[in-house]
């Protein structure tokens, strides 16, 4: 018995296997359909994620002095 794969090569590519990204408006509509308790939890989770991203971006500015090319002479 010979097994063949009926999928074409294009169906193995990541683009062919992903669903389209919803728009911001579609996401809003989905969120507003959630119970208020779940909306509050979602909002807290999003706020925490955004705070983390902002802190990471802020701390990156403190390391710019380490990007001095003259200091590369110490790299072996």
DRENTORKOL-3810 file (N, C-alpha, C; in nm, 4 decimals):
REM DRENTORKOL-3810
@n.u->0.0839; n.v->-0.1174; n.w->0.0000; ca.u->0.0000; ca.v->0.0000; ca.w->0.0000; c.u->0.0887; c.v->0.1242; c.w->0.0000
@n.u->0.0629; n.v->0.2139; n.w->-0.0914; ca.u->0.1401; ca.v->0.3363; ca.w->-0.1036; c.u->0.0550; c.v->0.4518; c.w->-0.0523
@n.u->0.1112; n.v->0.5259; n.w->0.0436; ca.u->0.0415; ca.v->0.6421; ca.w->0.0960; c.u->0.0912; c.v->0.7667; c.w->0.0252
@n.u->0.0011; n.v->0.8474; n.w->-0.0202; ca.u->0.0395; ca.v->0.9724; ca.w->-0.0835; c.u->-0.0206; c.v->1.0866; c.w->-0.0049
@n.u->0.0433; n.v->1.1977; n.w->-0.0137; ca.u->-0.0044; ca.v->1.3165; ca.w->0.0544; c.u->-0.0812; c.v->1.4001; c.w->-0.0460
@n.u->-0.2063; n.v->1.4304; n.w->-0.0135; ca.u->-0.2889; ca.v->1.5054; ca.w->-0.1077; c.u->-0.2658; c.v->1.6560; c.w->-0.0985
@n.u->-0.1863; n.v->1.6994; n.w->-0.0015; ca.u->-0.1587; ca.v->1.8422; ca.w->0.0118; c.u->-0.0551; c.v->1.8847; c.w->-0.0909
@n.u->-0.0725; n.v->2.0016; n.w->-0.1450; ca.u->0.0267; ca.v->2.0548; ca.w->-0.2373; c.u->0.1385; c.v->2.1188; c.w->-0.1573
@n.u->0.2465; n.v->2.1506; n.w->-0.2214; ca.u->0.3603; ca.v->2.2146; ca.w->-0.1543; c.u->0.3201; c.v->2.3476; c.w->-0.0918
@n.u->0.2343; n.v->2.4240; n.w->-0.1588; ca.u->0.1917; ca.v->2.5531; ca.w->-0.1065; c.u->0.1175; c.v->2.5406; c.w->0.0254
@n.u->0.0505; n.v->2.4297; n.w->0.0480; ca.u->-0.0242; ca.v->2.4125; ca.w->0.1720; c.u->0.0675; c.v->2.3891; c.w->0.2913
@n.u->0.1942; n.v->2.3587; n.w->0.2665; ca.u->0.2910; ca.v->2.3411; ca.w->0.3737; c.u->0.3557; c.v->2.4733; c.w->0.4137
@n.u->0.3415; n.v->2.5751; n.w->0.3323; ca.u->0.4018; ca.v->2.7037; ca.w->0.3617; c.u->0.3230; c.v->2.7720; c.w->0.4723
@n.u->0.3923; n.v->2.8456; n.w->0.5612; ca.u->0.3236; ca.v->2.9089; ca.w->0.6746; c.u->0.2081; c.v->2.9994; c.w->0.6349
@n.u->0.2203; n.v->3.0718; n.w->0.5244; ca.u->0.1145; ca.v->3.1629; ca.w->0.4841; c.u->-0.0139; c.v->3.0871; c.w->0.4537
@n.u->-0.0010; n.v->2.9677; n.w->0.3991; ca.u->-0.1178; ca.v->2.8904; ca.w->0.3611; c.u->-0.1874; c.v->2.8301; c.w->0.4829
@n.u->-0.1182; n.v->2.8210; n.w->0.5953; ca.u->-0.1746; ca.v->2.7552; ca.w->0.7121; c.u->-0.2212; c.v->2.8540; c.w->0.8190
@n.u->-0.2060; n.v->2.9817; n.w->0.7970; ca.u->-0.2461; ca.v->3.0789; ca.w->0.8969; c.u->-0.3802; c.v->3.1411; c.w->0.8585
@n.u->-0.4502; n.v->3.1883; n.w->0.9606; ca.u->-0.5753; ca.v->3.2577; ca.w->0.9347; c.u->-0.5473; c.v->3.4072; c.w->0.9294
@n.u->-0.6304; n.v->3.4815; n.w->0.8599; ca.u->-0.6061; ca.v->3.6261; ca.w->0.8513; c.u->-0.6195; c.v->3.6924; c.w->0.9884
@n.u->-0.5409; n.v->3.7948; n.w->1.0110; ca.u->-0.5418; ca.v->3.8689; ca.w->1.1364; c.u->-0.6687; c.v->3.9531; c.w->1.1443
@n.u->-0.7424; n.v->3.9454; n.w->1.2571; ca.u->-0.8628; ca.v->4.0291; ca.w->1.2674; c.u->-0.8256; c.v->4.1764; c.w->1.2790
@n.u->-0.9153; n.v->4.2611; n.w->1.2367; ca.u->-0.8922; ca.v->4.4049; ca.w->1.2465; c.u->-0.9148; c.v->4.4498; c.w->1.3908
@n.u->-0.8712; n.v->4.5696; n.w->1.4239; ca.u->-0.8909; ca.v->4.6242; ca.w->1.5579; c.u->-1.0407; c.v->4.6315; c.w->1.5887
@n.u->-1.1192; n.v->4.6718; n.w->1.4922; ca.u->-1.2646; ca.v->4.6806; ca.w->1.5131; c.u->-1.3242; c.v->4.5433; c.w->1.5429
@n.u->-1.2781; n.v->4.4414; n.w->1.4720; ca.u->-1.3279; ca.v->4.3057; ca.w->1.4970; c.u->-1.2892; c.v->4.2591; c.w->1.6373
@n.u->-1.1688; n.v->4.2922; n.w->1.6786; ca.u->-1.1240; ca.v->4.2562; ca.w->1.8129; c.u->-1.2085; c.v->4.3274; c.w->1.9178
@n.u->-1.2348; n.v->4.4551; n.w->1.8962; ca.u->-1.3201; ca.v->4.5304; ca.w->1.9887; c.u->-1.4572; c.v->4.4659; c.w->2.0013
@n.u->-1.5155; n.v->4.4292; n.w->1.8888; ca.u->-1.6476; ca.v->4.3661; ca.w->1.8909; c.u->-1.6453; c.v->4.2373; c.w->1.9719
@n.u->-1.5390; n.v->4.1579; n.w->1.9550; ca.u->-1.5282; ca.v->4.0336; ca.w->2.0304; c.u->-1.5134; c.v->4.0614; c.w->2.1799
@n.u->-1.4320; n.v->4.1602; n.w->2.2136; ca.u->-1.4097; ca.v->4.1945; ca.w->2.3544; c.u->-1.5397; c.v->4.2419; c.w->2.4193
@n.u->-1.6143; n.v->4.3253; n.w->2.3499; ca.u->-1.7374; ca.v->4.3796; ca.w->2.4064; c.u->-1.8456; c.v->4.2727; c.w->2.4234
@n.u->-1.8276; n.v->4.1577; n.w->2.3604; ca.u->-1.9220; ca.v->4.0478; ca.w->2.3784; c.u->-1.8897; c.v->3.9654; c.w->2.5033
@n.u->-1.7709; n.v->3.9845; n.w->2.5590; ca.u->-1.7321; ca.v->3.9119; ca.w->2.6800; c.u->-1.8086; c.v->3.9652; c.w->2.8002
@n.u->-1.8271; n.v->3.8807; n.w->2.9011; ca.u->-1.8848; ca.v->3.9311; ca.w->3.0268; c.u->-1.7910; c.v->4.0362; c.w->3.0867
@n.u->-1.8469; n.v->4.1305; n.w->3.1607; ca.u->-1.7698; ca.v->4.2426; ca.w->3.2141; c.u->-1.6522; c.v->4.1941; c.w->3.2990
@n.u->-1.6701; n.v->4.0869; n.w->3.3749; ca.u->-1.5611; ca.v->4.0348; ca.w->3.4579; c.u->-1.4417; c.v->3.9930; c.w->3.3720
@n.u->-1.4702; n.v->3.9287; n.w->3.2589; ca.u->-1.3627; ca.v->3.8859; ca.w->3.1694; c.u->-1.2978; c.v->4.0060; c.w->3.0995
@n.u->-1.3773; n.v->4.1098; n.w->3.0716; ca.u->-1.3208; ca.v->4.2311; ca.w->3.0125; c.u->-1.2229; c.v->4.2971; c.w->3.1094
@n.u->-1.2581; n.v->4.2966; n.w->3.2373; ca.u->-1.1707; ca.v->4.3564; ca.w->3.3388; c.u->-1.0407; c.v->4.2782; c.w->3.3491
@n.u->-1.0495; n.v->4.1461; n.w->3.3506; ca.u->-0.9293; ca.v->4.0620; ca.w->3.3570; c.u->-0.8426; c.v->4.0847; c.w->3.2334
@n.u->-0.9053; n.v->4.0899; n.w->3.1168; ca.u->-0.8319; ca.v->4.1142; ca.w->2.9924; c.u->-0.7615; c.v->4.2486; c.w->2.9963
@n.u->-0.8310; n.v->4.3506; n.w->3.0440; ca.u->-0.7725; ca.v->4.4840; ca.w->3.0512; c.u->-0.6525; c.v->4.4857; c.w->3.1457
@n.u->-0.6636; n.v->4.4177; n.w->3.2594; ca.u->-0.5519; ca.v->4.4106; ca.w->3.3530; c.u->-0.4325; c.v->4.3397; c.w->3.2902
@n.u->-0.4588; n.v->4.2317; n.w->3.2175; ca.u->-0.3506; ca.v->4.1579; ca.w->3.1515; c.u->-0.2818; c.v->4.2430; c.w->3.0445
@n.u->-0.3609; n.v->4.3160; n.w->2.9667; ca.u->-0.3049; ca.v->4.4018; ca.w->2.8614; c.u->-0.2229; c.v->4.5141; c.w->2.9241
@n.u->-0.2749; n.v->4.5754; n.w->3.0308; ca.u->-0.2011; ca.v->4.6820; ca.w->3.0987; c.u->-0.0678; c.v->4.6318; c.w->3.1515
@n.u->-0.0672; n.v->4.5122; n.w->3.2104; ca.u->0.0569; ca.v->4.4557; ca.w->3.2632; c.u->0.1582; c.v->4.4320; c.w->3.1517
@n.u->0.1113; n.v->4.3785; n.w->3.0411; ca.u->0.1992; ca.v->4.3530; ca.w->2.9263; c.u->0.2573; c.v->4.4839; c.w->2.8729
@n.u->0.1729; n.v->4.5871; n.w->2.8598; ca.u->0.2201; ca.v->4.7156; ca.w->2.8087; c.u->0.3192; c.v->4.7806; c.w->2.9048
@n.u->0.2950; n.v->4.7689; n.w->3.0339; ca.u->0.3891; ca.v->4.8237; ca.w->3.1323; c.u->0.5242; c.v->4.7548; c.w->3.1213
@n.u->0.5228; n.v->4.6235; n.w->3.1032; ca.u->0.6475; ca.v->4.5486; ca.w->3.0885; c.u->0.7232; c.v->4.5934; c.w->2.9647
@n.u->0.6529; n.v->4.6086; n.w->2.8541; ca.u->0.7160; ca.v->4.6529; ca.w->2.7287; c.u->0.7758; c.v->4.7922; c.w->2.7465
@n.u->0.6998; n.v->4.8822; n.w->2.8104; ca.u->0.7504; ca.v->5.0184; ca.w->2.8313; c.u->0.8750; c.v->5.0170; c.w->2.9197
@n.u->0.8765; n.v->4.9364; n.w->3.0242; ca.u->0.9931; ca.v->4.9294; ca.w->3.1125; c.u->1.1136; c.v->4.8732; c.w->3.0376
@n.u->1.0919; n.v->4.7736; n.w->2.9542; ca.u->1.2022; ca.v->4.7156; ca.w->2.8775; c.u->1.2600; c.v->4.8191; c.w->2.7815
@n.u->1.1734; n.v->4.8966; n.w->2.7171; ca.u->1.2210; ca.v->5.0001; ca.w->2.6250; c.u->1.2971; c.v->5.1082; c.w->2.6999
@n.u->1.2507; n.v->5.1421; n.w->2.8175; ca.u->1.3173; ca.v->5.2431; ca.w->2.8984; c.u->1.4551; c.v->5.1958; c.w->2.9435
@n.u->1.4650; n.v->5.0698; n.w->2.9857; ca.u->1.5943; ca.v->5.0199; ca.w->3.0322; c.u->1.6944; c.v->5.0061; c.w->2.9184
@n.u->1.6465; n.v->4.9851; n.w->2.7966; ca.u->1.7380; ca.v->4.9762; ca.w->2.6818; c.u->1.8197; c.v->5.1032; c.w->2.6661
@n.u->1.7614; n.v->5.2174; n.w->2.6976; ca.u->1.8338; ca.v->5.3435; ca.w->2.6813; c.u->1.9515; c.v->5.3523; c.w->2.7778
@n.u->1.9464; n.v->5.2798; n.w->2.8888; ca.u->2.0558; ca.v->5.2814; ca.w->2.9855; c.u->2.1771; c.v->5.2030; c.w->2.9390
@n.u->2.1614; n.v->5.1206; n.w->2.8379; ca.u->2.2717; ca.v->5.0384; ca.w->2.7902; c.u->2.3381; c.v->5.0928; c.w->2.6644
@n.u->2.2985; n.v->5.2099; n.w->2.6193; ca.u->2.3567; ca.v->5.2643; ca.w->2.4957; c.u->2.5055; c.v->5.2909; c.w->2.5113
@n.u->2.5492; n.v->5.3244; n.w->2.6317; ca.u->2.6926; ca.v->5.3501; ca.w->2.6523; c.u->2.7750; c.v->5.2227; c.w->2.6322
@n.u->2.7130; n.v->5.1084; n.w->2.6423; ca.u->2.7841; ca.v->4.9823; ca.w->2.6229; c.u->2.8043; c.v->4.9519; c.w->2.4751
@n.u->2.7405; n.v->5.0273; n.w->2.3888; ca.u->2.7524; ca.v->5.0055; ca.w->2.2449; c.u->2.8666; c.v->5.0864; c.w->2.1842
@n.u->2.9618; n.v->5.1262; n.w->2.2642; ca.u->3.0760; ca.v->5.2049; ca.w->2.2190; c.u->3.1717; c.v->5.1135; c.w->2.1426
@n.u->3.1965; n.v->5.1448; n.w->2.0151; ca.u->3.2838; ca.v->5.0613; ca.w->1.9322; c.u->3.4275; c.v->5.0610; c.w->1.9826
@n.u->3.4705; n.v->5.1668; n.w->2.0510; ca.u->3.6064; ca.v->5.1700; ca.w->2.1047; c.u->3.6255; c.v->5.0624; c.w->2.2113
@n.u->3.5187; n.v->5.0242; n.w->2.2770; ca.u->3.5273; ca.v->4.9208; ca.w->2.3797; c.u->3.5445; c.v->4.7817; c.w->2.3187
@n.u->3.5202; n.v->4.7682; n.w->2.1889; ca.u->3.5344; ca.v->4.6386; ca.w->2.1229; c.u->3.6774; c.v->4.5867; c.w->2.1255
@n.u->3.7733; n.v->4.6719; n.w->2.1568; ca.u->3.9132; ca.v->4.6252; ca.w->2.1611; c.u->3.9337; c.v->4.5229; c.w->2.2718
@n.u->3.8424; n.v->4.5169; n.w->2.3679; ca.u->3.8550; ca.v->4.4204; ca.w->2.4761; c.u->3.7937; c.v->4.2862; c.w->2.4410
@n.u->3.7192; n.v->4.2796; n.w->2.3311; ca.u->3.6606; ca.v->4.1519; ca.w->2.2863; c.u->3.7728; c.v->4.0664; c.w->2.2272
@n.u->3.7715; n.v->3.9427; n.w->2.2618; ca.u->3.8761; ca.v->3.8525; ca.w->2.2108; c.u->3.8210; c.v->3.7666; c.w->2.0994
END
